[in-house]
Amino acid sequence: MSRIGNKAISLPDKVKVQVSGSTIKVEGPKGKLELAISPRVTAKVEGNLVSFTRASETRQDRALHGLTRSLVNNMVLGCATGFQKKLIINGVGFKANVQGKNLNLSLGYSHPVVYPIPDGITIKVEDNTNVLIEGVDKQRVGAVAADIRAYYPPEPYKGKGVRYSDEIIRRKEGKTAQSK
C-alpha cells in the first residue's frame, strides 16, 4: 500500500490542473508545467483536490503510484510558489556575475567559466559570491545548481569552491612538519 500515492493533493488558489488521458497540465502564477504519466496510474480532479489510483497491486504499480503523486505535487508547488537553490562561492578572487543569458564564473582557473542559463531558470548573483537559482521545475533547478557546483566542488582543506548554502564541509587538518 502506497501511503504517499493515496494522499490527495490540495490545490492552492490560482493553480489549475487539467487531466487529459495520460497527460497532466498544471498552470499557476509562476508558470506552466506538463507531465506524461504512466497509463497504469489514473488521475482525477475533484474540486480543489487531485487524487490518483493505480491499476493493480503489483510492485511496479505501487511504485509508479507514489512517484506520480510526488511529481504532480512538485509541479503544483512549483507553479504556485516556485523553487530555489542557493550556492555560495568561497575562495580568494572567486566570483560570479550574470551577463545576459550567461553566468560568468571566476574560479581560479586560467580562463573564465561561462555557463549558459537554460530557459525557465533565473539566476541572481548577490555580493559576487552568493548565487540564487530560481525556477518552476524542481528537477531543473537542482540540475542547474549541481552543474554549477561541479565546476569547482568544495575541497576539505581550505574550503574553497562552490557549495550549497546548507552544505557542511568537513575540514581536514593539513600536513604537519616532522622535527628531526
HELIX and SHEET records of a PDB file:
HELIX    1   1 ARG A    3  ASN A    6  1                                   4    
HELIX    2   2 ARG A   59  ALA A   80  1                                  22    
HELIX    3   3 LYS A  138  ALA A  150  1                                  13    
SHEET    1   A 3 ILE A   9  SER A  10  0                                        
SHEET    2   A 3 LEU A  49  ARG A  54 -1                                        
SHEET    3   A 3 VAL A  41  GLU A  46 -1                                        
SHEET    1   B 3 LYS A  16  SER A  20  0                                        
SHEET    2   B 3 THR A  23  GLU A  27 -1                                        
SHEET    3   B 3 LYS A  32  ALA A  36 -1                                        
SHEET    1   C 4 ILE A 121  GLU A 126  0                                        
SHEET    2   C 4 ASN A 130  GLY A 135 -1                                        
SHEET    3   C 4 PHE A  83  ASN A  90 -1                                        
SHEET    4   C 4 GLY A 161  TYR A 164 -1                                        
SHEET    1   D 3 LYS A  95  GLN A  99  0                                        
SHEET    2   D 3 ASN A 102  SER A 106 -1                                        
SHEET    3   D 3 VAL A 113  PRO A 116 -1                                        
END                                                                             
